[in-house]
Amino acid sequence: MGKIRSGVKVLRGMKQEADGKALMDPRLRTAGRRLIDQGRSEMHRRPYGTEQAGL
C-alpha cells in the first residue's frame, strides 16, 4: 500500500511541476519537485516493523 501512495505522490508532483512550467511559476515548480522527491524516497523506505536489529 505504501508503494501506491508514494507513486501517487510522485504523479501529483509531476503534474504540479508541469503546471508550474506552463504558468511560469517557480514556487509551483519547486513544490512539485519536492513532492516528487518525497514520493521517491518513500518508495525506497523499509516497511514498518521490518527494521533489522543492530544496523
PDB file of N, CA, C and O in Angstrom:
ATOM      1  N   MET A   1       0.825  -1.200   0.000  1.00  0.00           N
ATOM      2  CA  MET A   1       0.000   0.000   0.000  1.00  0.00           C
ATOM      3  C   MET A   1       0.864   1.257   0.000  1.00  0.00           C
ATOM      4  O   MET A   1       0.503   2.267  -0.604  1.00  0.00           O
ATOM      5  N   GLY A   2       2.004   1.189   0.678  1.00  0.00           N
ATOM      6  CA  GLY A   2       2.886   2.350   0.733  1.00  0.00           C
ATOM      7  C   GLY A   2       3.462   2.711  -0.624  1.00  0.00           C
ATOM      8  O   GLY A   2       3.668   3.885  -0.931  1.00  0.00           O
ATOM      9  N   LYS A   3       3.723   1.685  -1.440  1.00  0.00           N
ATOM     10  CA  LYS A   3       4.258   1.943  -2.778  1.00  0.00           C
ATOM     11  C   LYS A   3       3.234   2.685  -3.631  1.00  0.00           C
ATOM     12  O   LYS A   3       3.591   3.549  -4.432  1.00  0.00           O
ATOM     13  N   ILE A   4       1.960   2.342  -3.453  1.00  0.00           N
ATOM     14  CA  ILE A   4       0.909   3.008  -4.221  1.00  0.00           C
ATOM     15  C   ILE A   4       0.792   4.466  -3.798  1.00  0.00           C
ATOM     16  O   ILE A   4       0.713   5.358  -4.643  1.00  0.00           O
ATOM     17  N   ARG A   5       0.783   4.705  -2.490  1.00  0.00           N
ATOM     18  CA  ARG A   5       0.692   6.091  -2.006  1.00  0.00           C
ATOM     19  C   ARG A   5       1.876   6.919  -2.472  1.00  0.00           C
ATOM     20  O   ARG A   5       1.708   8.065  -2.889  1.00  0.00           O
ATOM     21  N   SER A   6       3.073   6.348  -2.406  1.00  0.00           N
ATOM     22  CA  SER A   6       4.244   7.110  -2.828  1.00  0.00           C
ATOM     23  C   SER A   6       4.227   7.334  -4.334  1.00  0.00           C
ATOM     24  O   SER A   6       4.674   8.380  -4.805  1.00  0.00           O
ATOM     25  N   GLY A   7       3.719   6.371  -5.096  1.00  0.00           N
ATOM     26  CA  GLY A   7       3.588   6.557  -6.537  1.00  0.00           C
ATOM     27  C   GLY A   7       2.606   7.664  -6.885  1.00  0.00           C
ATOM     28  O   GLY A   7       2.835   8.450  -7.804  1.00  0.00           O
ATOM     29  N   VAL A   8       1.512   7.714  -6.141  1.00  0.00           N
ATOM     30  CA  VAL A   8       0.527   8.783  -6.347  1.00  0.00           C
ATOM     31  C   VAL A   8       1.148  10.136  -6.017  1.00  0.00           C
ATOM     32  O   VAL A   8       0.894  11.126  -6.703  1.00  0.00           O
ATOM     33  N   LYS A   9       1.964  10.173  -4.962  1.00  0.00           N
ATOM     34  CA  LYS A   9       2.617  11.427  -4.583  1.00  0.00           C
ATOM     35  C   LYS A   9       3.563  11.895  -5.690  1.00  0.00           C
ATOM     36  O   LYS A   9       3.639  13.087  -5.988  1.00  0.00           O
ATOM     37  N   VAL A  10       4.279  10.953  -6.293  1.00  0.00           N
ATOM     38  CA  VAL A  10       5.179  11.295  -7.402  1.00  0.00           C
ATOM     39  C   VAL A  10       4.374  11.848  -8.585  1.00  0.00           C
ATOM     40  O   VAL A  10       4.756  12.853  -9.183  1.00  0.00           O
ATOM     41  N   LEU A  11       3.267  11.190  -8.915  1.00  0.00           N
ATOM     42  CA  LEU A  11       2.438  11.664 -10.029  1.00  0.00           C
ATOM     43  C   LEU A  11       1.859  13.048  -9.762  1.00  0.00           C
ATOM     44  O   LEU A  11       1.827  13.892 -10.658  1.00  0.00           O
ATOM     45  N   ARG A  12       1.398  13.286  -8.524  1.00  0.00           N
ATOM     46  CA  ARG A  12       0.878  14.608  -8.179  1.00  0.00           C
ATOM     47  C   ARG A  12       1.969  15.663  -8.306  1.00  0.00           C
ATOM     48  O   ARG A  12       1.717  16.775  -8.769  1.00  0.00           O
ATOM     49  N   GLY A  13       3.182  15.307  -7.891  1.00  0.00           N
ATOM     50  CA  GLY A  13       4.295  16.238  -8.014  1.00  0.00           C
ATOM     51  C   GLY A  13       4.634  16.547  -9.454  1.00  0.00           C
ATOM     52  O   GLY A  13       4.931  17.691  -9.798  1.00  0.00           O
ATOM     53  N   MET A  14       4.590  15.516 -10.306  1.00  0.00           N
ATOM     54  CA  MET A  14       4.873  15.735 -11.727  1.00  0.00           C
ATOM     55  C   MET A  14       3.836  16.660 -12.359  1.00  0.00           C
ATOM     56  O   MET A  14       4.173  17.539 -13.152  1.00  0.00           O
ATOM     57  N   LYS A  15       2.577  16.451 -11.996  1.00  0.00           N
ATOM     58  CA  LYS A  15       1.509  17.308 -12.516  1.00  0.00           C
ATOM     59  C   LYS A  15       1.700  18.746 -12.039  1.00  0.00           C
ATOM     60  O   LYS A  15       1.552  19.692 -12.813  1.00  0.00           O
ATOM     61  N   GLN A  16       2.030  18.898 -10.755  1.00  0.00           N
ATOM     62  CA  GLN A  16       2.201  20.236 -10.198  1.00  0.00           C
ATOM     63  C   GLN A  16       3.411  20.929 -10.831  1.00  0.00           C
ATOM     64  O   GLN A  16       3.373  22.129 -11.102  1.00  0.00           O
ATOM     65  N   GLU A  17       4.480  20.171 -11.062  1.00  0.00           N
ATOM     66  CA  GLU A  17       5.662  20.756 -11.687  1.00  0.00           C
ATOM     67  C   GLU A  17       5.346  21.190 -13.118  1.00  0.00           C
ATOM     68  O   GLU A  17       5.787  22.253 -13.554  1.00  0.00           O
ATOM     69  N   ALA A  18       4.586  20.375 -13.848  1.00  0.00           N
ATOM     70  CA  ALA A  18       4.209  20.731 -15.222  1.00  0.00           C
ATOM     71  C   ALA A  18       3.336  21.979 -15.237  1.00  0.00           C
ATOM     72  O   ALA A  18       3.491  22.836 -16.107  1.00  0.00           O
ATOM     73  N   ASP A  19       2.421  22.085 -14.279  1.00  0.00           N
ATOM     74  CA  ASP A  19       1.590  23.284 -14.185  1.00  0.00           C
ATOM     75  C   ASP A  19       2.452  24.512 -13.903  1.00  0.00           C
ATOM     76  O   ASP A  19       2.213  25.588 -14.450  1.00  0.00           O
ATOM     77  N   GLY A  20       3.452  24.340 -13.046  1.00  0.00           N
ATOM     78  CA  GLY A  20       4.358  25.452 -12.746  1.00  0.00           C
ATOM     79  C   GLY A  20       5.143  25.901 -13.963  1.00  0.00           C
ATOM     80  O   GLY A  20       5.387  27.093 -14.150  1.00  0.00           O
ATOM     81  N   LYS A  21       5.543  24.932 -14.800  1.00  0.00           N
ATOM     82  CA  LYS A  21       6.258  25.281 -16.030  1.00  0.00           C
ATOM     83  C   LYS A  21       5.342  26.053 -16.971  1.00  0.00           C
ATOM     84  O   LYS A  21       5.741  27.059 -17.557  1.00  0.00           O
ATOM     85  N   ALA A  22       4.109  25.569 -17.109  1.00  0.00           N
ATOM     86  CA  ALA A  22       3.169  26.200 -18.033  1.00  0.00           C
ATOM     87  C   ALA A  22       2.793  27.608 -17.570  1.00  0.00           C
ATOM     88  O   ALA A  22       2.644  28.519 -18.385  1.00  0.00           O
ATOM     89  N   LEU A  23       2.642  27.776 -16.262  1.00  0.00           N
ATOM     90  CA  LEU A  23       2.238  29.080 -15.727  1.00  0.00           C
ATOM     91  C   LEU A  23       3.430  29.978 -15.389  1.00  0.00           C
ATOM     92  O   LEU A  23       3.254  31.107 -14.932  1.00  0.00           O
ATOM     93  N   MET A  24       4.639  29.469 -15.617  1.00  0.00           N
ATOM     94  CA  MET A  24       5.865  30.224 -15.320  1.00  0.00           C
ATOM     95  C   MET A  24       5.912  30.630 -13.847  1.00  0.00           C
ATOM     96  O   MET A  24       6.277  31.758 -13.516  1.00  0.00           O
ATOM     97  N   ASP A  25       5.540  29.701 -12.975  1.00  0.00           N
ATOM     98  CA  ASP A  25       5.503  29.958 -11.534  1.00  0.00           C
ATOM     99  C   ASP A  25       6.565  29.093 -10.851  1.00  0.00           C
ATOM    100  O   ASP A  25       6.366  27.889 -10.686  1.00  0.00           O
ATOM    101  N   PRO A  26       7.685  29.691 -10.454  1.00  0.00           N
ATOM    102  CA  PRO A  26       8.763  28.890  -9.847  1.00  0.00           C
ATOM    103  C   PRO A  26       8.370  28.252  -8.515  1.00  0.00           C
ATOM    104  O   PRO A  26       8.884  27.186  -8.177  1.00  0.00           O
ATOM    105  N   ARG A  27       7.473  28.877  -7.750  1.00  0.00           N
ATOM    106  CA  ARG A  27       7.056  28.279  -6.472  1.00  0.00           C
ATOM    107  C   ARG A  27       6.295  26.976  -6.698  1.00  0.00           C
ATOM    108  O   ARG A  27       6.476  26.009  -5.958  1.00  0.00           O
ATOM    109  N   LEU A  28       5.452  26.954  -7.714  1.00  0.00           N
ATOM    110  CA  LEU A  28       4.690  25.747  -8.035  1.00  0.00           C
ATOM    111  C   LEU A  28       5.617  24.631  -8.519  1.00  0.00           C
ATOM    112  O   LEU A  28       5.433  23.465  -8.172  1.00  0.00           O
ATOM    113  N   ARG A  29       6.601  24.998  -9.314  1.00  0.00           N
ATOM    114  CA  ARG A  29       7.572  24.004  -9.791  1.00  0.00           C
ATOM    115  C   ARG A  29       8.370  23.429  -8.636  1.00  0.00           C
ATOM    116  O   ARG A  29       8.614  22.223  -8.588  1.00  0.00           O
ATOM    117  N   THR A  30       8.781  24.284  -7.700  1.00  0.00           N
ATOM    118  CA  THR A  30       9.551  23.822  -6.547  1.00  0.00           C
ATOM    119  C   THR A  30       8.725  22.891  -5.667  1.00  0.00           C
ATOM    120  O   THR A  30       9.222  21.870  -5.193  1.00  0.00           O
ATOM    121  N   ALA A  31       7.468  23.249  -5.454  1.00  0.00           N
ATOM    122  CA  ALA A  31       6.594  22.397  -4.639  1.00  0.00           C
ATOM    123  C   ALA A  31       6.385  21.049  -5.330  1.00  0.00           C
ATOM    124  O   ALA A  31       6.365  20.014  -4.665  1.00  0.00           O
ATOM    125  N   GLY A  32       6.231  21.050  -6.634  1.00  0.00           N
ATOM    126  CA  GLY A  32       6.082  19.802  -7.382  1.00  0.00           C
ATOM    127  C   GLY A  32       7.315  18.940  -7.297  1.00  0.00           C
ATOM    128  O   GLY A  32       7.225  17.725  -7.125  1.00  0.00           O
ATOM    129  N   ARG A  33       8.476  19.571  -7.419  1.00  0.00           N
ATOM    130  CA  ARG A  33       9.742  18.840  -7.329  1.00  0.00           C
ATOM    131  C   ARG A  33       9.910  18.219  -5.942  1.00  0.00           C
ATOM    132  O   ARG A  33      10.420  17.107  -5.806  1.00  0.00           O
ATOM    133  N   ARG A  34       9.473  18.955  -4.914  1.00  0.00           N
ATOM    134  CA  ARG A  34       9.567  18.451  -3.540  1.00  0.00           C
ATOM    135  C   ARG A  34       8.680  17.212  -3.353  1.00  0.00           C
ATOM    136  O   ARG A  34       9.086  16.244  -2.710  1.00  0.00           O
ATOM    137  N   LEU A  35       7.463  17.252  -3.921  1.00  0.00           N
ATOM    138  CA  LEU A  35       6.567  16.096  -3.840  1.00  0.00           C
ATOM    139  C   LEU A  35       7.168  14.881  -4.553  1.00  0.00           C
ATOM    140  O   LEU A  35       7.071  13.756  -4.064  1.00  0.00           O
ATOM    141  N   ILE A  36       7.778  15.115  -5.695  1.00  0.00           N
ATOM    142  CA  ILE A  36       8.406  14.020  -6.440  1.00  0.00           C
ATOM    143  C   ILE A  36       9.505  13.382  -5.598  1.00  0.00           C
ATOM    144  O   ILE A  36       9.576  12.158  -5.489  1.00  0.00           O
ATOM    145  N   ASP A  37      10.353  14.202  -5.008  1.00  0.00           N
ATOM    146  CA  ASP A  37      11.453  13.685  -4.193  1.00  0.00           C
ATOM    147  C   ASP A  37      10.947  12.930  -2.974  1.00  0.00           C
ATOM    148  O   ASP A  37      11.492  11.882  -2.627  1.00  0.00           O
ATOM    149  N   GLN A  38       9.901  13.453  -2.312  1.00  0.00           N
ATOM    150  CA  GLN A  38       9.338  12.768  -1.149  1.00  0.00           C
ATOM    151  C   GLN A  38       8.764  11.413  -1.537  1.00  0.00           C
ATOM    152  O   GLN A  38       8.987  10.417  -0.848  1.00  0.00           O
ATOM    153  N   GLY A  39       8.033  11.380  -2.630  1.00  0.00           N
ATOM    154  CA  GLY A  39       7.437  10.123  -3.085  1.00  0.00           C
ATOM    155  C   GLY A  39       8.480   9.088  -3.427  1.00  0.00           C
ATOM    156  O   GLY A  39       8.329   7.914  -3.089  1.00  0.00           O
ATOM    157  N   ARG A  40       9.545   9.510  -4.099  1.00  0.00           N
ATOM    158  CA  ARG A  40      10.604   8.568  -4.464  1.00  0.00           C
ATOM    159  C   ARG A  40      11.326   8.034  -3.238  1.00  0.00           C
ATOM    160  O   ARG A  40      11.670   6.853  -3.188  1.00  0.00           O
ATOM    161  N   SER A  41      11.563   8.892  -2.244  1.00  0.00           N
ATOM    162  CA  SER A  41      12.246   8.414  -1.040  1.00  0.00           C
ATOM    163  C   SER A  41      11.348   7.470  -0.242  1.00  0.00           C
ATOM    164  O   SER A  41      11.844   6.537   0.389  1.00  0.00           O
ATOM    165  N   GLU A  42      10.038   7.700  -0.261  1.00  0.00           N
ATOM    166  CA  GLU A  42       9.120   6.798   0.439  1.00  0.00           C
ATOM    167  C   GLU A  42       9.057   5.432  -0.232  1.00  0.00           C
ATOM    168  O   GLU A  42       8.829   4.422   0.434  1.00  0.00           O
ATOM    169  N   MET A  43       9.254   5.395  -1.532  1.00  0.00           N
ATOM    170  CA  MET A  43       9.232   4.107  -2.234  1.00  0.00           C
ATOM    171  C   MET A  43      10.365   3.201  -1.772  1.00  0.00           C
ATOM    172  O   MET A  43      10.214   1.980  -1.756  1.00  0.00           O
ATOM    173  N   HIS A  44      11.492   3.787  -1.399  1.00  0.00           N
ATOM    174  CA  HIS A  44      12.670   3.003  -1.046  1.00  0.00           C
ATOM    175  C   HIS A  44      12.802   2.782   0.451  1.00  0.00           C
ATOM    176  O   HIS A  44      13.757   2.148   0.901  1.00  0.00           O
ATOM    177  N   ARG A  45      11.869   3.290   1.218  1.00  0.00           N
ATOM    178  CA  ARG A  45      11.918   3.109   2.663  1.00  0.00           C
ATOM    179  C   ARG A  45      11.430   1.714   3.029  1.00  0.00           C
ATOM    180  O   ARG A  45      10.544   1.167   2.374  1.00  0.00           O
ATOM    181  N   ARG A  46      12.018   1.139   4.086  1.00  0.00           N
ATOM    182  CA  ARG A  46      11.579  -0.182   4.542  1.00  0.00           C
ATOM    183  C   ARG A  46      10.186  -0.098   5.151  1.00  0.00           C
ATOM    184  O   ARG A  46       9.850   0.900   5.789  1.00  0.00           O
ATOM    185  N   PRO A  47       9.380  -1.126   4.965  1.00  0.00           N
ATOM    186  CA  PRO A  47       8.065  -1.147   5.606  1.00  0.00           C
ATOM    187  C   PRO A  47       8.195  -1.143   7.126  1.00  0.00           C
ATOM    188  O   PRO A  47       9.186  -1.631   7.670  1.00  0.00           O
ATOM    189  N   TYR A  48       7.210  -0.601   7.797  1.00  0.00           N
ATOM    190  CA  TYR A  48       7.241  -0.511   9.246  1.00  0.00           C
ATOM    191  C   TYR A  48       7.324  -1.901   9.864  1.00  0.00           C
ATOM    192  O   TYR A  48       6.605  -2.813   9.457  1.00  0.00           O
ATOM    193  N   GLY A  49       8.203  -2.054  10.847  1.00  0.00           N
ATOM    194  CA  GLY A  49       8.312  -3.320  11.552  1.00  0.00           C
ATOM    195  C   GLY A  49       9.321  -4.284  10.949  1.00  0.00           C
ATOM    196  O   GLY A  49       9.472  -5.398  11.449  1.00  0.00           O
ATOM    197  N   THR A  50      10.014  -3.888   9.892  1.00  0.00           N
ATOM    198  CA  THR A  50      10.993  -4.782   9.286  1.00  0.00           C
ATOM    199  C   THR A  50      12.421  -4.282   9.491  1.00  0.00           C
ATOM    200  O   THR A  50      13.335  -4.716   8.791  1.00  0.00           O
ATOM    201  N   GLU A  51      12.617  -3.377  10.440  1.00  0.00           N
ATOM    202  CA  GLU A  51      13.958  -2.884  10.703  1.00  0.00           C
ATOM    203  C   GLU A  51      14.822  -4.019  11.228  1.00  0.00           C
ATOM    204  O   GLU A  51      14.355  -4.871  11.984  1.00  0.00           O
ATOM    205  N   GLN A  52      16.063  -4.021  10.830  1.00  0.00           N
ATOM    206  CA  GLN A  52      16.982  -5.051  11.311  1.00  0.00           C
ATOM    207  C   GLN A  52      17.634  -4.564  12.587  1.00  0.00           C
ATOM    208  O   GLN A  52      18.096  -3.426  12.661  1.00  0.00           O
ATOM    209  N   ALA A  53      17.671  -5.411  13.579  1.00  0.00           N
ATOM    210  CA  ALA A  53      18.260  -5.034  14.867  1.00  0.00           C
ATOM    211  C   ALA A  53      19.771  -4.904  14.714  1.00  0.00           C
ATOM    212  O   ALA A  53      20.423  -5.733  14.079  1.00  0.00           O
ATOM    213  N   GLY A  54      20.301  -3.859  15.302  1.00  0.00           N
ATOM    214  CA  GLY A  54      21.738  -3.675  15.304  1.00  0.00           C
ATOM    215  C   GLY A  54      22.309  -2.982  14.087  1.00  0.00           C
ATOM    216  O   GLY A  54      23.523  -2.790  14.018  1.00  0.00           O
ATOM    217  N   LEU A  55      21.496  -2.600  13.134  1.00  0.00           N
ATOM    218  CA  LEU A  55      22.029  -1.912  11.948  1.00  0.00           C
ATOM    219  C   LEU A  55      21.715  -0.448  11.978  1.00  0.00           C
ATOM    220  O   LEU A  55      22.088   0.282  11.059  1.00  0.00           O
TER     221      LEU A  55
END
